[in-house]
Amino acid sequence: MSLSNKQKQFLKAKAHELKPIILLGGNGLTEGVMAEIDLALEHHELIKVKVPSIDREEKVAVMDAIVREAKADKVQTIGHILVLYRAAKEKKLVLPRG
């Protein structure tokens, strides 16, 4: 699902008050971390993931891998924070049309 600009703006506003619930550690992106991201997306639909990295290109590559593996939509990135959205089976957020 591709998000429209209106939907992204709505999700950015919702995400503003959220704290990162997934923090990547020294081991980077592991299967365990991806499993936690999947669980968090299924439970919350909208989450923040903190990806600390010294190298900017490495950080971007890790964030792209998370989006691809989680089959989620990237709402935005701010510094080391990635905001993800994936509709759950039991929808919690009602996105605006368009």
C-alpha positions in Angstrom: 0.0 0.0 0.0 1.4 3.4 -0.9 0.4 6.3 1.3 -0.8 9.6 -0.1 0.7 12.9 1.2 -2.5 13.5 3.2 -2.2 10.1 4.9 1.5 10.7 5.6 0.7 14.0 7.2 -2.0 12.4 9.4 0.4 9.6 10.5 3.2 12.1 11.2 0.9 14.0 13.5 -0.1 10.8 15.3 3.6 9.7 15.5 4.8 13.0 17.0 3.8 11.9 20.5 5.2 8.4 20.2 8.5 7.2 21.7 10.7 4.7 19.8 9.7 1.2 20.9 12.4 -0.6 19.0 16.1 0.3 19.6 18.7 -1.3 17.4 21.8 -2.3 19.5 25.3 -3.2 18.7 24.3 -6.3 16.8 22.4 -4.3 14.2 19.4 -5.7 12.4 19.0 -9.3 13.4 16.1 -11.8 12.9 15.1 -11.2 16.5 14.8 -7.4 16.0 12.8 -8.0 12.8 10.5 -10.3 14.7 10.0 -7.6 17.4 9.3 -5.0 14.6 6.7 -7.3 13.1 5.0 -7.8 16.5 5.0 -4.1 17.2 3.5 -3.2 13.8 0.8 -5.8 14.2 -0.1 -4.5 17.7 0.3 -0.7 17.2 0.3 -0.2 13.3 2.4 3.0 13.8 5.8 2.7 15.4 9.1 4.5 15.8 12.4 2.6 15.4 15.7 4.1 16.6 18.7 3.2 14.3 21.9 4.6 15.8 24.8 4.6 13.4 27.8 6.8 12.9 27.9 6.2 9.1 25.0 7.9 7.4 25.0 5.5 4.4 24.9 2.5 6.7 21.9 4.0 8.6 20.0 4.6 5.4 20.7 1.1 4.2 19.5 -0.4 7.5 16.3 1.7 7.5 15.6 0.7 3.9 16.1 -3.0 4.9 13.7 -2.6 7.8 11.0 -1.1 5.5 11.5 -3.8 2.9 11.6 -6.7 5.4 8.7 -5.5 7.5 6.6 -4.8 4.4 5.7 -1.5 5.9 5.4 2.1 4.6 8.0 4.6 5.7 6.2 7.6 7.0 9.3 9.7 7.7 12.8 9.7 9.1 14.1 12.3 11.5 17.8 11.8 12.3 18.1 8.3 13.7 14.4 7.7 14.1 12.3 5.8 11.5 8.5 6.0 11.6 6.8 3.0 10.1 3.1 2.2 9.3 1.6 -1.1 8.4 -2.2 -1.7 8.7 -3.0 -4.5 11.1 -5.6 -7.2 10.6 -7.7 -5.4 13.3 -7.3 -1.8 12.2 -6.6 0.7 15.0 -6.1 3.9 12.9 -8.5 5.2 10.3 -6.6 6.9 7.6 -8.0 9.8 5.7 -8.9 9.1 2.0 -6.6 10.3 -0.7 
